[in-house]
Amino acid sequence: MAKAIHMMIRVLEEARSVAFYEQAFALRIADRFDFETFTLVYLRNADADFEVELTVNKGRAEPYEHGDAYGHIAFAVDDVDAEHARFKAEGFNPRDVKEFHRDGALLAKFFFVADPDGYQIEVLEKHGRYR
């Protein structure tokens, strides 16, 4: 059986991205591998062993184009309203909290925020299938 272990995004500034993911989601550096032309930084927290891999290509000055294929990564939190307020206080500029209902029941309560490189992140309240 397969197990998801990480997702990778390319970022321009390692320190800026590491700081964002630590402040926003308590992800810390689990491993860092420096190579001649790039650096790999693996981030995780104590709640899961799934990692966000940051790839920093040395000498890159232009922002990456995300194209129209990238969607988002999602994180589940206990209280989406509290996290939304914290994100606002941190200056992360989260979008408004939304709710999706299906057949009269709450399916999801969430908001989106962009990381420093513009990657979209969905922050969902732990509920139903989103745990």
QUISULCOR-V418317 format. One line per field, one symbol per residue. ss: DSSP state (H for helix, E for strand, L for the rest). phi: phi as a letter, one per 40 degrees, with the letter a starting at -180 (. if undefined). burial: + if it has 16 or more other C-alpha atoms within 10 Angstrom, else -. A space follows every 50 residues. Layout:
ss: ???
phi: ???
burial: ???
This chain:
ss: LLLLLEEEEELLLHHHHHHHHHHHHLLEEEEEEELLLEEEEEEEELLEEE EEEEEEELLLLLLLLLLLLLLLEEEEELLHHHHHHHHHHHLLLLLLLEEE EELLEEEEEEEEEELLLLLEEEEEELELLEL
phi: .cbcbabbbcbcbdccccccccccbfcbccaabcbdbabbbbbabccacc bbccbbccgcbcdcccgbccbabbbcbcbccccdccccccgcfccccbbb bafgbccabaababcdcgccbcbbccafccb
burial: ---------+++++--++-++--+--+++----------++++++----+ +++++++------------------++--++-++--+----+-+------ -------++++++-+++-++++++++-----
